[in-house]
Structure formats: C-alpha cells, structure tokens
Amino acid sequence: VREARTRAEVLKLAVLLHDIGKPAAYFVDEEGKIRFTGHDKLGKDLMSKISEKLKLSKREMQMIKDMILKNKKMRALIALVSSDLLDADELANQIRTEQKQ
C-alpha cells in the first residue's frame, strides 16, 4: 500500500467496488429470479481498468481484486467494520496474511 493510502482506505475502496461486476452479470433465470452469476470474476476484470484511472499501485489493485473474488465474505466484513467490531487495518492485515498462504 502506498504511503499516501492506508490499508483501511484500500479496504473501504474494496467495499465500495466489491459488486461492480453485477450490472454486466445481470440476468433473469427460468423462475423469474434475478441472478448475478459470475459478477465477482467480472468485477475483478473491471478492477484492472478502474485501478489505472485511480492510479492504484499494483499491490493495492491486487488486494482489491482478491477481496472482490472473496465476495461472499465481503458482506460479513462490511458489517463488522461498519459496526466497529473489527478494525479495518486489522482486517487488511488478516487478508494479506491469507493471501500469502
């Protein structure tokens, strides 16, 4: 993470962008239910273009892409961070540790 941005700021950006692939993945199934199958992978691909515009470092871009791909965990993480039950910097450290494994 660049010195100008904290891990918490990158995490907040990931939270903002974690469903960015949904519009492209939108479809209605045979039962009439709205689905977004594959929106996480589409979001990861879109993140490459967005990161250039935002001038993110490669590391920041990869952190956000990894969080987008772990989309199912994002809802729980968003709730924890927004309720102050989990520190955003601590969460970013946990994600980084998980990436190394």
N, CA, C and O atoms as a GROMACS GRO file, in nm:
protein
  404
    1VAL      N    1   0.085  -0.118   0.000
    1VAL     CA    2   0.000   0.000   0.000
    1VAL      C    3   0.089   0.123   0.000
    1VAL      O    4   0.184   0.132   0.078
    2ARG      N    5   0.058   0.217  -0.085
    2ARG     CA    6   0.137   0.339  -0.092
    2ARG      C    7   0.129   0.415   0.039
    2ARG      O    8   0.034   0.400   0.116
    3GLU      N    9   0.230   0.495   0.062
    3GLU     CA   10   0.231   0.572   0.186
    3GLU      C   11   0.112   0.667   0.196
    3GLU      O   12   0.063   0.694   0.305
    4ALA      N   13   0.066   0.716   0.082
    4ALA     CA   14  -0.044   0.812   0.083
    4ALA      C   15  -0.177   0.748   0.121
    4ALA      O   16  -0.268   0.818   0.166
    5ARG      N   17  -0.190   0.616   0.105
    5ARG     CA   18  -0.315   0.548   0.137
    5ARG      C   19  -0.290   0.443   0.245
    5ARG      O   20  -0.190   0.372   0.243
    6THR      N   21  -0.382   0.434   0.338
    6THR     CA   22  -0.373   0.332   0.442
    6THR      C   23  -0.442   0.206   0.393
    6THR      O   24  -0.519   0.208   0.297
    7ARG      N   25  -0.415   0.096   0.460
    7ARG     CA   26  -0.485  -0.029   0.428
    7ARG      C   27  -0.636  -0.012   0.450
    7ARG      O   28  -0.716  -0.067   0.374
    8ALA      N   29  -0.672   0.063   0.550
    8ALA     CA   30  -0.814   0.086   0.577
    8ALA      C   31  -0.880   0.157   0.459
    8ALA      O   32  -0.994   0.126   0.423
    9GLU      N   33  -0.810   0.251   0.398
    9GLU     CA   34  -0.865   0.322   0.282
    9GLU      C   35  -0.881   0.228   0.163
    9GLU      O   36  -0.979   0.236   0.090
   10VAL      N   37  -0.784   0.140   0.144
   10VAL     CA   38  -0.793   0.043   0.034
   10VAL      C   39  -0.908  -0.053   0.061
   10VAL      O   40  -0.981  -0.089  -0.031
   11LEU      N   41  -0.925  -0.094   0.185
   11LEU     CA   42  -1.036  -0.182   0.222
   11LEU      C   43  -1.170  -0.113   0.194
   11LEU      O   44  -1.262  -0.175   0.141
   12LYS      N   45  -1.180   0.013   0.228
   12LYS     CA   46  -1.305   0.087   0.202
   12LYS      C   47  -1.333   0.095   0.053
   12LYS      O   48  -1.448   0.084   0.011
   13LEU      N   49  -1.230   0.112  -0.027
   13LEU     CA   50  -1.247   0.114  -0.172
   13LEU      C   51  -1.295  -0.024  -0.220
   13LEU      O   52  -1.380  -0.032  -0.308
   14ALA      N   53  -1.240  -0.130  -0.164
   14ALA     CA   54  -1.284  -0.265  -0.200
   14ALA      C   55  -1.431  -0.287  -0.164
   14ALA      O   56  -1.506  -0.347  -0.241
   15VAL      N   57  -1.470  -0.237  -0.048
   15VAL     CA   58  -1.610  -0.248  -0.007
   15VAL      C   59  -1.699  -0.175  -0.108
   15VAL      O   60  -1.805  -0.226  -0.147
   16LEU      N   61  -1.657  -0.059  -0.148
   16LEU     CA   62  -1.733   0.020  -0.245
   16LEU      C   63  -1.744  -0.053  -0.380
   16LEU      O   64  -1.849  -0.049  -0.444
   17LEU      N   65  -1.637  -0.119  -0.422
   17LEU     CA   66  -1.631  -0.178  -0.555
   17LEU      C   67  -1.663  -0.328  -0.560
   17LEU      O   68  -1.663  -0.386  -0.668
   18HIS      N   69  -1.690  -0.391  -0.447
   18HIS     CA   70  -1.699  -0.538  -0.445
   18HIS      C   71  -1.810  -0.595  -0.534
   18HIS      O   72  -1.802  -0.711  -0.573
   19ASP      N   73  -1.913  -0.518  -0.566
   19ASP     CA   74  -2.020  -0.567  -0.653
   19ASP      C   75  -2.021  -0.497  -0.789
   19ASP      O   76  -2.124  -0.496  -0.857
   20ILE      N   77  -1.909  -0.441  -0.828
   20ILE     CA   78  -1.902  -0.364  -0.952
   20ILE      C   79  -1.935  -0.446  -1.076
   20ILE      O   80  -1.975  -0.389  -1.178
   21GLY      N   81  -1.920  -0.576  -1.071
   21GLY     CA   82  -1.950  -0.662  -1.185
   21GLY      C   83  -2.096  -0.701  -1.199
   21GLY      O   84  -2.132  -0.765  -1.297
   22LYS      N   85  -2.180  -0.663  -1.104
   22LYS     CA   86  -2.320  -0.704  -1.108
   22LYS      C   87  -2.396  -0.656  -1.232
   22LYS      O   88  -2.470  -0.735  -1.291
   23PRO      N   89  -2.382  -0.531  -1.273
   23PRO     CA   90  -2.459  -0.490  -1.392
   23PRO      C   91  -2.429  -0.576  -1.515
   23PRO      O   92  -2.520  -0.610  -1.590
   24ALA      N   93  -2.304  -0.612  -1.534
   24ALA     CA   94  -2.266  -0.693  -1.651
   24ALA      C   95  -2.312  -0.839  -1.638
   24ALA      O   96  -2.330  -0.907  -1.738
   25ALA      N   97  -2.332  -0.886  -1.514
   25ALA     CA   98  -2.369  -1.026  -1.491
   25ALA      C   99  -2.520  -1.046  -1.474
   25ALA      O  100  -2.566  -1.159  -1.458
   26TYR      N  101  -2.596  -0.939  -1.477
   26TYR     CA  102  -2.741  -0.945  -1.453
   26TYR      C  103  -2.812  -1.035  -1.554
   26TYR      O  104  -2.792  -1.024  -1.675
   27PHE      N  105  -2.897  -1.124  -1.501
   27PHE     CA  106  -2.990  -1.200  -1.587
   27PHE      C  107  -3.105  -1.250  -1.501
   27PHE      O  108  -3.096  -1.255  -1.378
   28VAL      N  109  -3.212  -1.289  -1.568
   28VAL     CA  110  -3.330  -1.343  -1.500
   28VAL      C  111  -3.337  -1.491  -1.537
   28VAL      O  112  -3.336  -1.527  -1.655
   29ASP      N  113  -3.344  -1.577  -1.433
   29ASP     CA  114  -3.346  -1.722  -1.460
   29ASP      C  115  -3.487  -1.769  -1.500
   29ASP      O  116  -3.580  -1.689  -1.510
   30GLU      N  117  -3.500  -1.900  -1.523
   30GLU     CA  118  -3.628  -1.957  -1.568
   30GLU      C  119  -3.741  -1.935  -1.468
   30GLU      O  120  -3.858  -1.932  -1.507
   31GLU      N  121  -3.707  -1.920  -1.341
   31GLU     CA  122  -3.808  -1.899  -1.237
   31GLU      C  123  -3.842  -1.752  -1.216
   31GLU      O  124  -3.924  -1.717  -1.131
   32GLY      N  125  -3.778  -1.666  -1.294
   32GLY     CA  126  -3.803  -1.523  -1.283
   32GLY      C  127  -3.720  -1.453  -1.176
   32GLY      O  128  -3.745  -1.337  -1.144
   33LYS      N  129  -3.622  -1.524  -1.120
   33LYS     CA  130  -3.537  -1.464  -1.017
   33LYS      C  131  -3.419  -1.394  -1.082
   33LYS      O  132  -3.360  -1.443  -1.178
   34ILE      N  133  -3.385  -1.278  -1.027
   34ILE     CA  134  -3.271  -1.203  -1.077
   34ILE      C  135  -3.143  -1.267  -1.023
   34ILE      O  136  -3.133  -1.295  -0.903
   35ARG      N  137  -3.048  -1.289  -1.111
   35ARG     CA  138  -2.921  -1.352  -1.074
   35ARG      C  139  -2.805  -1.266  -1.124
   35ARG      O  140  -2.819  -1.186  -1.217
   36PHE      N  141  -2.692  -1.284  -1.060
   36PHE     CA  142  -2.570  -1.213  -1.097
   36PHE      C  143  -2.453  -1.310  -1.102
   36PHE      O  144  -2.343  -1.279  -1.054
   37THR      N  145  -2.474  -1.426  -1.157
   37THR     CA  146  -2.373  -1.531  -1.160
   37THR      C  147  -2.245  -1.483  -1.228
   37THR      O  148  -2.249  -1.430  -1.340
   38GLY      N  149  -2.133  -1.501  -1.160
   38GLY     CA  150  -2.003  -1.463  -1.214
   38GLY      C  151  -1.968  -1.317  -1.197
   38GLY      O  152  -1.868  -1.270  -1.253
   39HIS      N  153  -2.048  -1.243  -1.119
   39HIS     CA  154  -2.019  -1.099  -1.105
   39HIS      C  155  -1.887  -1.073  -1.034
   39HIS      O  156  -1.826  -0.968  -1.055
   40ASP      N  157  -1.842  -1.166  -0.953
   40ASP     CA  158  -1.714  -1.146  -0.886
   40ASP      C  159  -1.598  -1.149  -0.985
   40ASP      O  160  -1.506  -1.066  -0.976
   41LYS      N  161  -1.601  -1.243  -1.080
   41LYS     CA  162  -1.494  -1.250  -1.180
   41LYS      C  163  -1.500  -1.131  -1.275
   41LYS      O  164  -1.396  -1.077  -1.314
   42LEU      N  165  -1.620  -1.089  -1.314
   42LEU     CA  166  -1.634  -0.970  -1.398
   42LEU      C  167  -1.583  -0.847  -1.324
   42LEU      O  168  -1.518  -0.761  -1.383
   43GLY      N  169  -1.614  -0.838  -1.195
   43GLY     CA  170  -1.568  -0.726  -1.113
   43GLY      C  171  -1.417  -0.720  -1.104
   43GLY      O  172  -1.358  -0.613  -1.107
   44LYS      N  173  -1.355  -0.837  -1.091
   44LYS     CA  174  -1.208  -0.843  -1.087
   44LYS      C  175  -1.149  -0.788  -1.216
   44LYS      O  176  -1.052  -0.713  -1.214
   45ASP      N  177  -1.209  -0.825  -1.329
   45ASP     CA  178  -1.159  -0.776  -1.458
   45ASP      C  179  -1.180  -0.625  -1.472
   45ASP      O  180  -1.093  -0.555  -1.524
   46LEU      N  181  -1.294  -0.576  -1.428
   46LEU     CA  182  -1.320  -0.432  -1.433
   46LEU      C  183  -1.224  -0.354  -1.344
   46LEU      O  184  -1.189  -0.240  -1.373
   47MET      N  185  -1.182  -0.417  -1.236
   47MET     CA  186  -1.094  -0.351  -1.140
   47MET      C  187  -0.961  -0.312  -1.203
   47MET      O  188  -0.901  -0.212  -1.163
   48SER      N  189  -0.915  -0.388  -1.300
   48SER     CA  190  -0.790  -0.354  -1.368
   48SER      C  191  -0.801  -0.218  -1.435
   48SER      O  192  -0.710  -0.135  -1.425
   49LYS      N  193  -0.912  -0.194  -1.504
   49LYS     CA  194  -0.932  -0.066  -1.572
   49LYS      C  195  -0.950   0.048  -1.471
   49LYS      O  196  -0.896   0.157  -1.489
   50ILE      N  197  -1.025   0.020  -1.367
   50ILE     CA  198  -1.052   0.123  -1.265
   50ILE      C  199  -0.924   0.160  -1.192
   50ILE      O  200  -0.902   0.277  -1.162
   51SER      N  201  -0.840   0.061  -1.164
   51SER     CA  202  -0.718   0.088  -1.088
   51SER      C  203  -0.624   0.182  -1.163
   51SER      O  204  -0.554   0.263  -1.102
   52GLU      N  205  -0.622   0.170  -1.294
   52GLU     CA  206  -0.540   0.262  -1.374
   52GLU      C  207  -0.590   0.406  -1.360
   52GLU      O  208  -0.511   0.498  -1.342
   53LYS      N  209  -0.721   0.422  -1.368
   53LYS     CA  210  -0.779   0.556  -1.356
   53LYS      C  211  -0.757   0.616  -1.218
   53LYS      O  212  -0.737   0.737  -1.203
   54LEU      N  213  -0.760   0.530  -1.116
   54LEU     CA  214  -0.741   0.577  -0.978
   54LEU      C  215  -0.593   0.582  -0.938
   54LEU      O  216  -0.559   0.624  -0.828
   55LYS      N  217  -0.507   0.538  -1.029
   55LYS     CA  218  -0.362   0.536  -1.006
   55LYS      C  219  -0.325   0.456  -0.881
   55LYS      O  220  -0.244   0.499  -0.799
   56LEU      N  221  -0.386   0.338  -0.870
   56LEU     CA  222  -0.355   0.248  -0.760
   56LEU      C  223  -0.225   0.176  -0.791
   56LEU      O  224  -0.191   0.152  -0.907
   57SER      N  225  -0.154   0.141  -0.688
   57SER     CA  226  -0.034   0.060  -0.706
   57SER      C  227  -0.077  -0.081  -0.744
   57SER      O  228  -0.193  -0.118  -0.726
   58LYS      N  229   0.016  -0.160  -0.796
   58LYS     CA  230  -0.015  -0.299  -0.831
   58LYS      C  231  -0.060  -0.376  -0.708
   58LYS      O  232  -0.151  -0.458  -0.715
   59ARG      N  233   0.003  -0.348  -0.597
   59ARG     CA  234  -0.032  -0.416  -0.472
   59ARG      C  235  -0.173  -0.380  -0.427
   59ARG      O  236  -0.250  -0.466  -0.386
   60GLU      N  237  -0.206  -0.251  -0.434
   60GLU     CA  238  -0.341  -0.208  -0.396
   60GLU      C  239  -0.445  -0.272  -0.488
   60GLU      O  240  -0.549  -0.320  -0.442
   61MET      N  241  -0.417  -0.273  -0.618
   61MET     CA  242  -0.508  -0.333  -0.715
   61MET      C  243  -0.528  -0.481  -0.683
   61MET      O  244  -0.641  -0.530  -0.685
   62GLN      N  245  -0.420  -0.552  -0.654
   62GLN     CA  246  -0.431  -0.694  -0.626
   62GLN      C  247  -0.508  -0.720  -0.496
   62GLN      O  248  -0.586  -0.814  -0.488
   63MET      N  249  -0.486  -0.637  -0.396
   63MET     CA  250  -0.561  -0.652  -0.271
   63MET      C  251  -0.710  -0.639  -0.297
   63MET      O  252  -0.790  -0.718  -0.246
   64ILE      N  253  -0.748  -0.540  -0.376
   64ILE     CA  254  -0.890  -0.518  -0.404
   64ILE      C  255  -0.946  -0.631  -0.490
   64ILE      O  256  -1.057  -0.678  -0.464
   65LYS      N  257  -0.872  -0.675  -0.591
   65LYS     CA  258  -0.917  -0.787  -0.673
   65LYS      C  259  -0.940  -0.912  -0.588
   65LYS      O  260  -1.040  -0.981  -0.604
   66ASP      N  261  -0.848  -0.939  -0.497
   66ASP     CA  262  -0.862  -1.056  -0.410
   66ASP      C  263  -0.988  -1.045  -0.324
   66ASP      O  264  -1.058  -1.144  -0.301
   67MET      N  265  -1.015  -0.925  -0.275
   67MET     CA  266  -1.134  -0.906  -0.192
   67MET      C  267  -1.262  -0.918  -0.275
   67MET      O  268  -1.363  -0.967  -0.226
   68ILE      N  269  -1.258  -0.872  -0.400
   68ILE     CA  270  -1.374  -0.886  -0.488
   68ILE      C  271  -1.402  -1.034  -0.514
   68ILE      O  272  -1.518  -1.075  -0.515
   69LEU      N  273  -1.297  -1.112  -0.535
   69LEU     CA  274  -1.315  -1.255  -0.559
   69LEU      C  275  -1.365  -1.329  -0.435
   69LEU      O  276  -1.425  -1.436  -0.446
   70LYS      N  277  -1.340  -1.273  -0.319
   70LYS     CA  278  -1.390  -1.332  -0.194
   70LYS      C  279  -1.520  -1.264  -0.155
   70LYS      O  280  -1.544  -1.234  -0.038
   71ASN      N  281  -1.603  -1.241  -0.254
   71ASN     CA  282  -1.725  -1.162  -0.242
   71ASN      C  283  -1.816  -1.210  -0.131
   71ASN      O  284  -1.875  -1.128  -0.060
   72LYS      N  285  -1.830  -1.339  -0.114
   72LYS     CA  286  -1.922  -1.391  -0.014
   72LYS      C  287  -1.881  -1.350   0.127
   72LYS      O  288  -1.966  -1.334   0.215
   73LYS      N  289  -1.752  -1.333   0.148
   73LYS     CA  290  -1.704  -1.290   0.278
   73LYS      C  291  -1.723  -1.140   0.298
   73LYS      O  292  -1.727  -1.092   0.412
   74MET      N  293  -1.735  -1.066   0.189
   74MET     CA  294  -1.741  -0.920   0.198
   74MET      C  295  -1.861  -0.871   0.279
   74MET      O  296  -1.848  -0.775   0.355
   75ARG      N  297  -1.975  -0.934   0.264
   75ARG     CA  298  -2.094  -0.889   0.338
   75ARG      C  299  -2.069  -0.893   0.488
   75ARG      O  300  -2.102  -0.798   0.560
   76ALA      N  301  -2.011  -1.002   0.535
   76ALA     CA  302  -1.981  -1.014   0.677
   76ALA      C  303  -1.876  -0.913   0.719
   76ALA      O  304  -1.887  -0.853   0.826
   77LEU      N  305  -1.776  -0.893   0.635
   77LEU     CA  306  -1.669  -0.799   0.668
   77LEU      C  307  -1.723  -0.656   0.674
   77LEU      O  308  -1.687  -0.580   0.764
   78ILE      N  309  -1.808  -0.622   0.579
   78ILE     CA  310  -1.868  -0.487   0.577
   78ILE      C  311  -1.943  -0.463   0.707
   78ILE      O  312  -1.930  -0.357   0.767
   79ALA      N  313  -2.021  -0.560   0.749
   79ALA     CA  314  -2.099  -0.546   0.872
   79ALA      C  315  -2.008  -0.529   0.993
   79ALA      O  316  -2.034  -0.445   1.079
   80LEU      N  317  -1.902  -0.607   1.000
   80LEU     CA  318  -1.810  -0.598   1.114
   80LEU      C  319  -1.737  -0.464   1.119
   80LEU      O  320  -1.727  -0.402   1.225
   81VAL      N  321  -1.686  -0.420   1.004
   81VAL     CA  322  -1.612  -0.295   1.001
   81VAL      C  323  -1.705  -0.177   1.030
   81VAL      O  324  -1.669  -0.087   1.106
   82SER      N  325  -1.823  -0.177   0.969
   82SER     CA  326  -1.914  -0.064   0.987
   82SER      C  327  -1.970  -0.057   1.129
   82SER      O  328  -2.009   0.050   1.175
   83SER      N  329  -1.974  -0.170   1.199
   83SER     CA  330  -2.024  -0.170   1.337
   83SER      C  331  -1.911  -0.152   1.438
   83SER      O  332  -1.934  -0.160   1.559
   84ASP      N  333  -1.787  -0.130   1.388
   84ASP     CA  334  -1.669  -0.112   1.472
   84ASP      C  335  -1.635  -0.236   1.555
   84ASP      O  336  -1.564  -0.225   1.655
   85LEU      N  337  -1.685  -0.352   1.515
   85LEU     CA  338  -1.648  -0.476   1.584
   85LEU      C  339  -1.512  -0.526   1.535
   85LEU      O  340  -1.449  -0.610   1.601
   86LEU      N  341  -1.468  -0.476   1.420
   86LEU     CA  342  -1.341  -0.516   1.365
   86LEU      C  343  -1.272  -0.394   1.308
   86LEU      O  344  -1.331  -0.318   1.231
   87ASP      N  345  -1.148  -0.376   1.346
   87ASP     CA  346  -1.068  -0.264   1.297
   87ASP      C  347  -1.030  -0.288   1.151
   87ASP      O  348  -0.986  -0.398   1.116
   88ALA      N  349  -1.048  -0.188   1.066
   88ALA     CA  350  -1.021  -0.204   0.922
   88ALA      C  351  -0.875  -0.238   0.896
   88ALA      O  352  -0.846  -0.319   0.808
   89ASP      N  353  -0.782  -0.178   0.969
   89ASP     CA  354  -0.640  -0.211   0.949
   89ASP      C  355  -0.612  -0.355   0.989
   89ASP      O  356  -0.535  -0.424   0.921
   90GLU      N  357  -0.672  -0.400   1.097
   90GLU     CA  358  -0.654  -0.539   1.141
   90GLU      C  359  -0.708  -0.634   1.034
   90GLU      O  360  -0.646  -0.736   1.005
   91LEU      N  361  -0.822  -0.602   0.978
   91LEU     CA  362  -0.882  -0.684   0.874
   91LEU      C  363  -0.791  -0.689   0.751
   91LEU      O  364  -0.770  -0.796   0.694
   92ALA      N  365  -0.738  -0.576   0.711
   92ALA     CA  366  -0.648  -0.572   0.595
   92ALA      C  367  -0.525  -0.660   0.620
   92ALA      O  368  -0.478  -0.728   0.529
   93ASN      N  369  -0.473  -0.658   0.741
   93ASN     CA  370  -0.359  -0.744   0.776
   93ASN      C  371  -0.396  -0.892   0.766
   93ASN      O  372  -0.317  -0.973   0.718
   94GLN      N  373  -0.516  -0.927   0.812
   94GLN     CA  374  -0.562  -1.065   0.804
   94GLN      C  375  -0.575  -1.111   0.659
   94GLN      O  376  -0.538  -1.224   0.626
   95ILE      N  377  -0.626  -1.024   0.574
   95ILE     CA  378  -0.643  -1.057   0.432
   95ILE      C  379  -0.506  -1.077   0.368
   95ILE      O  380  -0.486  -1.171   0.291
   96ARG      N  381  -0.412  -0.989   0.400
   96ARG     CA  382  -0.278  -1.001   0.345
   96ARG      C  383  -0.213  -1.132   0.388
   96ARG      O  384  -0.148  -1.198   0.307
   97THR      N  385  -0.230  -1.170   0.513
   97THR     CA  386  -0.176  -1.295   0.564
   97THR      C  387  -0.238  -1.414   0.490
   97THR      O  388  -0.169  -1.509   0.454
   98GLU      N  389  -0.369  -1.408   0.468
   98GLU     CA  390  -0.440  -1.514   0.398
   98GLU      C  391  -0.391  -1.526   0.254
   98GLU      O  392  -0.383  -1.637   0.201
   99GLN      N  393  -0.358  -1.414   0.190
   99GLN     CA  394  -0.311  -1.415   0.052
   99GLN      C  395  -0.178  -1.488   0.040
   99GLN      O  396  -0.151  -1.551  -0.062
  100LYS      N  397  -0.095  -1.480   0.143
  100LYS     CA  398   0.036  -1.543   0.140
  100LYS      C  399   0.028  -1.694   0.153
  100LYS      O  400   0.123  -1.764   0.117
  101GLN      N  401  -0.084  -1.744   0.204
  101GLN     CA  402  -0.097  -1.889   0.227
  101GLN      C  403  -0.135  -1.962   0.102
  101GLN      O  404  -0.150  -2.084   0.103
   0.00000   0.00000   0.00000
